[in-house]
Amino acid sequence: MTDRYSRQIRFRPIGQDGQNQLAERCVVLIGLGALGTASAEQLVRAGVGRVTLIDRDYVEWSNLQRQQLYTERDARERLPKAVAAKQRLCEVNSTVTIEAIVEDVTATNIERLVSQADLIMDETDNFAIRMLINDVAAQREIPWIYGACVASYGMTYTVLPQETPCLHCLLNHLPQQQETCDTRGIISPAVQLVASHQVTETLKLLTGAKAALRRTLLSFDLWTNQQSQIDVTSLKQSACPSCGDAAVYPYLNGTPLQFVTLCGRDTVQVRGEGERDLVRLENEMLARGIKSQRNPYLLMFETTQNRIVAFADGRILIHGEADPEQAKRTYTAYFQ
């Protein structure tokens, strides 16, 4: 395997010194959907020494069109995305240390989850989590890379604490997230292009090539052949509550919601009260005449109205329900 990285080392801006630096770095990816799987594979193939994969969801059939690390077997077994991604990536490059974490990212756990990170990559479709990333990155001075895509459109931006505007600074200048892949669909090339930009910026940062960073807000639409880069340097705000002179990191101090409607998915997520014993839950359901499917990470069963998935970390997904109040009643009926 001595020539595994030979073509990358021959790229002069990286070279052997840069490759050695990559091997010593840790990247945390939050979200293992389309963007996350594309970025994770590129990073692992490039030889980043440690990659931490964080995702709260499991593999479904609709993921296979664009989420490149997953297989039909993963969908049949409903494997958590982080676990399935790790299995595949370990086969790609056994020399990289890969950690899979099946958790929902919240204000109460994000500091722990990114504590070893040299860089954080946003691969989510959730603006609330992005703002958590933004605050913890500013607080701990960790660079992070924002990425988003829907339909044929994509956007990415690199945040350097104390140097560039943070995402909070840019809130009034970003498009409102009203559309999702579930409502408008998505084509895989848009995903790949955003991921390529994100990973390129990551390689620059991890090898010390900060002078080569793009430092603009990049957006494009592949279908209409449009692309723009906006210099946002002037938008950095000294009074920003997330990165300003008297930052208070408001999103880290927020109270996590217990019932959250997942955007565009007709699903309510219920954050539980600690870890859940899935074997015990399976037996409880069986005693009530409810058949379920269980693997080491989650348990799933169906009612006349909903598909319900319980995770070992205590979370519940109630599919087929967008109303948190109705979800509370469903939750109470089966878990309390």
C-alpha positions as CSV (number, residue, x, y, z in Angstrom):
1,M,0.0,0.0,0.0
2,T,3.1,2.3,-0.2
3,D,1.7,4.0,-3.3
4,R,-1.9,4.4,-2.1
5,Y,-1.5,8.2,-2.1
6,S,1.2,8.6,-4.7
7,R,-1.0,10.6,-7.2
8,Q,-2.1,12.9,-4.5
9,I,1.4,13.4,-3.2
10,R,2.5,14.3,-6.8
11,F,0.1,17.2,-6.6
12,R,2.6,19.8,-5.6
13,P,0.4,21.9,-3.3
14,I,-0.1,18.8,-1.1
15,G,3.1,16.8,-1.5
16,Q,4.5,14.5,1.1
17,D,4.4,17.1,3.9
18,G,0.7,17.7,3.2
19,Q,-0.1,14.0,3.1
20,N,1.6,13.6,6.5
21,Q,-0.5,16.5,7.9
22,L,-3.7,14.9,6.6
23,A,-2.8,11.7,8.4
24,E,-2.7,13.6,11.7
25,R,-6.0,15.4,11.4
26,C,-9.6,14.7,12.5
27,V,-12.6,15.7,10.6
28,V,-16.2,15.5,12.0
29,L,-19.0,15.1,9.5
30,I,-22.5,15.9,10.8
31,G,-25.1,14.3,8.6
32,L,-24.6,11.1,6.4
33,G,-27.1,11.8,3.7
34,A,-26.1,12.6,0.1
35,L,-23.5,15.3,0.9
36,G,-22.1,13.4,3.9
37,T,-21.6,10.1,2.1
38,A,-19.9,11.9,-0.9
39,S,-17.6,13.9,1.3
40,A,-16.8,11.1,3.7
41,E,-15.7,8.8,0.9
42,Q,-13.4,11.5,-0.6
43,L,-11.9,12.2,2.7
44,V,-11.2,8.6,3.6
45,R,-9.7,7.9,0.1
46,A,-7.5,11.0,0.6
47,G,-6.1,9.6,3.8
48,V,-7.4,11.9,6.5
49,G,-6.3,10.2,9.6
50,R,-9.5,10.2,11.6
51,V,-13.1,10.7,10.4
52,T,-16.0,10.9,12.8
53,L,-19.4,10.2,11.2
54,I,-22.5,11.5,13.1
55,D,-26.1,10.9,11.9
56,R,-29.4,10.3,13.7
57,D,-31.2,8.4,10.8
58,Y,-31.3,5.0,9.2
59,V,-31.0,3.9,5.6
60,E,-34.2,3.9,3.5
61,W,-34.9,2.9,-0.1
62,S,-35.3,6.5,-1.3
63,N,-31.7,7.2,-0.1
64,L,-30.1,4.9,-2.6
65,Q,-30.6,7.2,-5.6
66,R,-27.9,9.6,-4.4
67,Q,-26.4,8.5,-1.0
68,Q,-23.5,6.6,-2.5
69,L,-22.2,4.5,0.4
70,Y,-25.4,2.6,1.0
71,T,-26.7,-0.7,-0.5
72,E,-30.0,-2.4,-0.8
73,R,-29.0,-4.6,2.1
74,D,-28.5,-1.6,4.3
75,A,-32.1,-0.4,3.4
76,R,-33.6,-3.9,4.1
77,E,-31.9,-4.1,7.5
78,R,-32.6,-0.4,8.2
79,L,-29.1,0.1,9.4
80,P,-28.2,3.5,10.9
81,K,-26.5,5.6,8.3
82,A,-23.4,6.2,10.4
83,V,-23.0,2.4,10.9
84,A,-23.5,1.5,7.3
85,A,-21.2,4.3,6.1
86,K,-18.4,3.1,8.5
87,Q,-18.7,-0.5,7.3
88,R,-18.3,0.6,3.7
89,L,-15.5,3.1,4.3
90,C,-13.5,0.7,6.4
91,E,-13.4,-1.5,3.3
92,V,-12.3,1.5,1.2
93,N,-9.4,2.4,3.5
94,S,-8.5,0.3,6.5
95,T,-5.7,2.7,7.5
96,V,-8.1,5.5,8.5
97,T,-9.7,5.6,12.0
98,I,-13.4,5.9,11.5
99,E,-15.9,6.5,14.3
100,A,-19.6,6.0,13.8
101,I,-22.0,7.9,16.2
102,V,-25.8,7.3,16.0
103,E,-27.1,10.4,17.8
104,D,-29.1,13.5,17.2
105,V,-27.0,16.6,17.5
106,T,-28.3,18.9,20.2
107,A,-27.1,21.8,22.3
108,T,-26.5,19.3,25.1
109,N,-24.1,17.0,23.2
110,I,-22.5,18.9,20.4
111,E,-19.5,20.1,22.4
112,R,-18.7,16.5,23.3
113,L,-19.2,15.3,19.7
114,V,-16.7,17.8,18.2
115,S,-14.2,17.9,21.0
116,Q,-11.5,16.3,18.9
117,A,-12.2,18.0,15.6
118,D,-9.7,19.9,13.6
119,L,-12.5,20.7,11.2
120,I,-16.3,20.2,11.1
121,M,-18.3,19.6,7.9
122,D,-22.0,20.5,7.7
123,E,-23.7,17.8,5.7
124,T,-27.2,18.3,7.1
125,D,-30.5,19.6,5.7
126,N,-31.4,21.1,9.1
127,F,-30.8,24.8,9.8
128,A,-31.2,24.4,13.5
129,I,-28.2,22.0,13.6
130,R,-26.2,24.3,11.3
131,M,-26.6,27.1,13.9
132,L,-25.4,24.7,16.6
133,I,-22.4,23.9,14.5
134,N,-21.8,27.6,13.9
135,D,-21.9,28.5,17.6
136,V,-19.7,25.6,18.8
137,A,-17.2,26.2,16.1
138,A,-17.0,29.9,17.0
139,Q,-16.7,29.1,20.7
140,R,-13.9,26.5,20.2
141,E,-12.3,28.2,17.2
142,I,-12.8,25.2,14.9
143,P,-13.1,25.9,11.1
144,W,-16.2,24.5,9.5
145,I,-17.7,24.2,6.0
146,Y,-21.4,24.9,5.3
147,G,-23.0,22.9,2.5
148,A,-26.5,22.7,1.1
149,C,-28.2,21.4,-2.1
150,V,-31.7,20.8,-3.4
151,A,-33.0,20.0,-6.9
152,S,-30.1,21.2,-9.2
153,Y,-29.0,24.0,-6.8
154,G,-26.1,24.0,-4.4
155,M,-24.3,26.4,-2.0
156,T,-21.2,26.2,0.2
157,Y,-19.2,28.5,2.4
158,T,-16.1,28.1,4.6
159,V,-16.2,29.7,8.0
160,L,-12.9,30.6,9.8
161,P,-13.5,31.7,13.4
162,Q,-12.2,35.2,14.1
163,E,-11.5,35.7,10.4
164,T,-14.6,35.4,8.3
165,P,-18.3,36.2,8.9
166,C,-20.0,33.3,10.6
167,L,-23.3,31.8,9.5
168,H,-25.2,34.0,12.0
169,C,-23.7,37.1,10.4
170,L,-25.0,35.9,7.0
171,L,-28.5,34.9,8.0
172,N,-30.2,37.8,6.3
173,H,-28.3,37.1,3.1
174,L,-29.0,33.4,2.7
175,P,-32.1,32.0,0.9
176,Q,-34.8,30.8,3.2
177,Q,-34.9,27.1,3.5
178,Q,-38.5,26.4,2.5
179,E,-37.8,23.6,0.0
180,T,-36.2,20.3,0.6
181,C,-35.2,17.2,-1.4
182,D,-38.5,15.7,-0.3
183,T,-40.5,18.5,-1.9
184,R,-38.4,19.4,-4.9
185,G,-36.2,16.4,-5.4
186,I,-32.5,16.4,-6.2
187,I,-30.1,15.2,-8.8
188,S,-26.9,13.5,-7.8
189,P,-24.5,15.8,-9.8
190,A,-25.6,18.8,-7.6
191,V,-24.6,16.8,-4.5
192,Q,-21.3,15.8,-6.0
193,L,-20.3,19.3,-6.9
194,V,-21.1,20.7,-3.4
195,A,-19.2,17.8,-1.8
196,S,-16.2,18.4,-4.2
197,H,-16.0,22.1,-3.2
198,Q,-16.3,21.2,0.5
199,V,-13.6,18.6,0.4
200,T,-11.3,20.8,-1.6
201,E,-11.6,23.5,1.0
202,T,-11.0,20.8,3.7
203,L,-7.8,19.6,2.0
204,K,-6.5,23.2,1.8
205,L,-7.2,23.8,5.5
206,L,-5.8,20.5,6.8
207,T,-2.6,20.9,4.8
208,G,-2.1,24.5,5.9
209,A,-2.9,26.1,2.5
210,K,-5.1,28.8,3.9
211,A,-4.0,31.3,1.2
212,A,-5.7,29.1,-1.4
213,L,-9.1,29.1,0.3
214,R,-12.0,30.5,-1.8
215,R,-13.3,32.9,0.9
216,T,-16.6,33.5,-1.0
217,L,-20.1,32.3,-0.7
218,L,-20.5,30.0,-3.7
219,S,-23.8,29.0,-5.3
220,F,-24.8,27.4,-8.5
221,D,-27.6,25.8,-10.5
222,L,-26.4,23.0,-12.7
223,W,-29.7,22.8,-14.7
224,T,-29.8,26.5,-15.7
225,N,-26.0,26.8,-16.0
226,Q,-25.7,29.6,-13.4
227,Q,-23.0,30.2,-10.9
228,S,-22.1,33.0,-8.6
229,Q,-19.5,33.9,-6.0
230,I,-20.2,36.6,-3.4
231,D,-17.5,38.3,-1.3
232,V,-19.1,38.5,2.1
233,T,-16.1,39.8,4.0
234,S,-17.9,43.1,4.8
235,L,-20.8,41.3,6.5
236,K,-18.8,40.3,9.5
237,Q,-20.6,41.9,12.5
238,S,-18.8,42.9,15.7
239,A,-22.1,42.7,17.5
240,C,-22.9,39.2,16.2
241,P,-24.1,37.1,19.2
242,S,-22.3,34.0,17.8
243,C,-18.9,35.4,16.8
244,G,-18.8,39.0,17.8
245,D,-16.8,40.8,20.5
246,A,-19.2,39.8,23.2
247,A,-20.4,36.5,21.8
248,V,-23.0,34.6,23.9
249,Y,-23.4,31.6,21.6
250,P,-27.2,31.7,21.8
251,Y,-27.9,28.4,20.0
252,L,-25.8,26.4,22.5
253,N,-27.8,27.9,25.3
254,G,-31.2,27.0,23.8
255,T,-33.5,24.5,25.4
256,P,-33.8,21.4,23.1
257,L,-37.3,20.7,21.8
258,Q,-38.8,17.3,22.7
259,F,-41.1,17.0,19.7
260,V,-39.7,18.3,16.4
261,T,-41.3,18.0,12.9
262,L,-38.6,17.0,10.4
263,C,-38.7,19.3,7.5
264,G,-40.4,17.9,4.4
265,R,-40.6,14.3,5.8
266,D,-44.1,14.0,7.3
267,T,-42.3,12.8,10.4
268,V,-42.0,14.0,14.0
269,Q,-38.9,13.2,16.0
270,V,-39.3,12.7,19.8
271,R,-36.1,13.2,21.8
272,G,-36.2,10.6,24.6
273,E,-35.0,10.6,28.2
274,G,-31.7,8.7,27.8
275,E,-30.8,5.4,26.3
276,R,-33.4,2.8,25.6
277,D,-33.3,-1.0,26.1
278,L,-34.4,-2.3,22.7
279,V,-34.7,-5.9,23.8
280,R,-37.0,-4.9,26.6
281,L,-39.0,-2.7,24.3
282,E,-39.4,-5.6,21.8
283,N,-40.7,-7.8,24.6
284,E,-43.1,-5.1,25.8
285,M,-44.5,-4.7,22.3
286,L,-44.7,-8.5,21.8
287,A,-46.7,-8.7,25.1
288,R,-49.1,-6.2,23.6
289,G,-49.5,-8.2,20.4
290,I,-47.3,-5.8,18.3
291,K,-44.8,-7.4,16.0
292,S,-41.5,-5.4,15.5
293,Q,-38.2,-5.6,13.7
294,R,-35.0,-5.0,15.7
295,N,-31.3,-4.6,15.1
296,P,-28.6,-3.5,17.5
297,Y,-29.4,0.2,16.8
298,L,-33.2,0.5,16.4
299,L,-36.5,-1.1,16.7
300,M,-39.4,-0.5,14.2
301,F,-43.1,-1.4,14.3
302,E,-46.2,-0.2,12.4
303,T,-49.6,0.9,13.5
304,T,-52.6,1.6,11.4
305,Q,-51.5,5.2,11.0
306,N,-47.8,5.3,11.5
307,R,-44.4,3.7,11.2
308,I,-42.6,4.1,14.5
309,V,-38.8,3.7,15.0
310,A,-37.2,3.7,18.4
311,F,-33.4,4.3,18.6
312,A,-31.1,3.0,21.3
313,D,-30.1,6.6,22.2
314,G,-33.7,7.3,23.2
315,R,-35.0,9.0,20.1
316,I,-38.3,8.1,18.5
317,L,-39.3,8.8,14.9
318,I,-43.0,8.8,14.2
319,H,-43.5,8.6,10.4
320,G,-46.7,9.6,8.8
321,E,-47.3,12.4,11.2
322,A,-46.4,16.1,10.9
323,D,-48.4,17.4,13.9
324,P,-46.3,17.5,17.1
325,E,-49.5,17.4,19.3
326,Q,-50.8,14.3,17.6
327,A,-47.3,12.8,17.8
328,K,-47.4,13.4,21.6
329,R,-50.6,11.4,21.8
330,T,-49.1,8.6,19.7
331,Y,-45.9,8.6,21.8
332,T,-47.8,8.4,25.0
333,A,-49.9,5.5,23.7
334,Y,-46.9,3.3,23.1
335,F,-44.1,4.5,25.3
336,Q,-45.6,5.7,28.5
